[in-house]
Every structure is written in C-alpha cells, then in structure tokens.
Amino acid sequence: MAIKPKEFEENLKALSDVVKKLEGNEISLTEAISAFEDGIGLYKACRKFLDEADEKIKILVESNELGELIEEDL
C-alpha cells in the first residue's frame, strides 16, 4: 500500500488500526507482512510530519532589556 500524504491524525489512526490488526492474531502470515509494511510506511509519514513540525516551532523569548525578541529552537 502506497502511503498518500494525509493529515497527521489520519495517519496515526491508520497506524493504530494496523497495530490492532497485527495484535489480533487472526490474519495470515502473508497478510501480517503486508500490514507490517503498511505500518512502517505510516510510521515514516508520521515521523516526517513531526520532524517538519518540530523545525517550524520556535519559542519567542525576550532577549534583553530593550524588549528585543529572539527565536530559539524548541
């Protein structure tokens, strides 16, 4: 299954569904391998989203008495 760009929450829900499916022990080995592959793709999509979000998040901090603001990485 090719992972299409989606909202983070959609990918996380789909990943949760894959995990439940694998934990259920009611699928064949072939289906389990396919589900595992899907899960890896979903994990990577979620991780990429989080990494990109982390880069965007900045904390504005007053740096001096003049009230100038600087950005610091979170």
C-alpha positions as CSV (number, residue, x, y, z in Angstrom):
1,M,0.0,0.0,0.0
2,A,1.5,3.4,-1.0
3,I,1.1,5.9,1.7
4,K,-0.6,9.1,0.5
5,P,0.0,12.4,2.1
6,K,-2.7,12.9,4.7
7,E,-3.3,14.7,7.9
8,F,-1.1,13.5,10.8
9,E,-4.2,12.4,12.7
10,E,-5.4,10.3,9.8
11,N,-2.0,8.5,9.5
12,L,-1.8,8.0,13.2
13,K,-5.3,6.4,13.3
14,A,-4.4,4.2,10.3
15,L,-1.2,3.1,12.1
16,S,-3.2,2.3,15.3
17,D,-5.6,0.2,13.1
18,V,-2.6,-1.7,11.7
19,V,-1.2,-2.4,15.2
20,K,-4.6,-3.7,16.3
21,K,-4.9,-5.9,13.3
22,L,-1.4,-7.4,13.9
23,E,-2.1,-7.9,17.6
24,G,-5.3,-9.7,16.8
25,N,-3.5,-12.9,15.6
26,E,-6.4,-13.6,13.2
27,I,-4.6,-12.9,9.9
28,S,-2.3,-15.0,7.8
29,L,1.4,-14.5,7.8
30,T,1.2,-13.0,4.3
31,E,-1.4,-10.5,5.5
32,A,0.7,-9.8,8.6
33,I,3.7,-9.0,6.5
34,S,1.7,-6.7,4.2
35,A,0.2,-5.0,7.2
36,F,3.6,-4.6,8.8
37,E,4.9,-2.9,5.6
38,D,1.9,-0.6,5.6
39,G,2.6,0.2,9.3
40,I,6.2,1.1,8.5
41,G,5.1,3.5,5.8
42,L,2.6,5.1,8.1
43,Y,5.2,5.4,10.8
44,K,7.6,7.1,8.4
45,A,4.8,9.5,7.3
46,C,4.0,10.4,10.9
47,R,7.7,10.8,11.8
48,K,8.3,13.1,8.8
49,F,5.3,15.2,9.8
50,L,6.6,15.5,13.4
51,D,10.1,16.3,12.2
52,E,8.8,19.1,9.9
53,A,6.6,20.5,12.7
54,D,9.5,20.5,15.1
55,E,11.5,22.6,12.7
56,K,8.7,25.1,12.4
57,I,8.1,25.5,16.1
58,K,10.0,28.4,17.6
59,I,9.8,30.0,21.0
60,L,10.0,33.8,21.1
61,V,12.0,34.9,24.1
62,E,12.7,38.4,25.3
63,S,16.4,38.6,24.9
64,N,17.3,41.9,26.6
65,E,16.1,44.9,28.5
66,L,15.1,46.6,25.2
67,G,12.4,44.1,24.7
68,E,14.0,42.7,21.5
69,L,12.8,39.2,20.7
70,I,14.9,36.3,19.5
71,E,13.9,32.9,18.3
72,E,15.1,29.8,19.9
73,D,14.6,26.2,18.7
74,L,12.2,24.2,20.8
